[in-house]
Amino acid sequence: MIATMLLMPAQIEIYEQMCALSTRMVEAARANDWERLIDLEQAVAGLRDTLAQEAENGSPDPRDAERKRDMIQRILKDDAEVRRHTEPWMEQVRRFLSGDVRKRQVDQAYGAGS
């Protein structure tokens, strides 16, 4: 048990990793590098899952609590920036897919391509 505790990063370290990844996500979104963005998001999700499974041992250091709050605010700000870049692209995908669905429905209804 003690060996496991030594190998597990502290919550503050996980937040630091998430914060660094969220900054890289903004860079990927700005560059329209969707594959890299997906990879980074998956890494953040893994860290988030680790946080959800782990309870902080002992009482948190007030300095850590303040740092966590600051990092969470930074992550949320980065998330808003990523969404600013991805939402227009997602809307184009939605339109493309809905147009494709409509075309198939029209083709089926009127026997196009038969």
N, C-alpha and C positions, 0 to 999 in steps of 0.2 A: 504493500500500500504506500509506504513512504517513497519507494523508488518511482511509483507512478506519479505521485505528487511532485517529485522533483522534475520529472520529464514534462509535465503539463505546464504550459506557459500560464502566467498569471493573467487574470482578466484584463488588466491594464495593457499587457503586451498584445493581447488579442485585439483590443480596441485600436492600438497603435497600428497593427497590421491592417486592420479593416480601413482605417483612415488613409493609410498609404495606398491601398488598393483603390479606394474610391477616387483619389486624385488621379490615378492612372486610368480609371474608367472615364473620367472627364476628358482626358487627353485622347483616349480611343474614340469617344463619341465625337469630339471635335474633328477628328481625322476621318470620320465615317468608317472606322475599322471595326466593323460589326463582329467579326470572329474574335478579335482580341477582347472586345467589350464583353462578349458572352463568356469567354474564358475567365476574365477578371470577376464577372458577376458570380460565376460558379465558385470561385475561390472565396469570395466574400460570404456566399451562402454557407459554405463549409465552416467558416469561422463563426458565423452567426449560430449555426447548429451546435458548435462546440460550446459557445457561451450559454446556450439554452440548456445544455446538459450539465453544465458545471455550475456549482454554487460556490461563491467566494468563501474561502475559509477565514474565520475570524471576522473582526469588525474592520470595515474598510477604512483606509487612511483618508482623512478629509482632503488631502492634496490629490490623491488618486480620484476621489469622487469629482473634484473640480476638473481634473484633466479629462475624465470620462465624459463629463457634460460637454466640455469644449470640443472633444473629438466627435461626439454624437452630433453636435450642431454642425460641425464641419462636414460630416458624412451626409447629413440631411441637405446641406447647401450643395454639395457635390451631386447628390441624387437629383436635385431640382435642375441642375445644369445638364446632367445626362439626359433627363427627360425632355429638356428644351431641344436637344439635338435629335433624340430618337422619335419623339411623337410625330413630327412631320413625316418621317420615313415610314413609321407604322401606319399612318393615315394613307399614304400612297399604296402600301401593301394591301390595306383593307379595300381601297377602291379598286385596285387591280383584281383582287380575288372576287369581290362582289360583281365586278363587270364580267369576269370569266364565268361566274355562276349564272348570271343573267343571260349571257350568250348561250350557254348550254341549255338553259330553260327554253329560250326562244327557238334554238335549233331543234330541240325535242318536240316542242309544241307544233312547229311548222314543218317538221320533217326535213330540215336542212341537212345536207351532207348524205342523204339517202341515195 
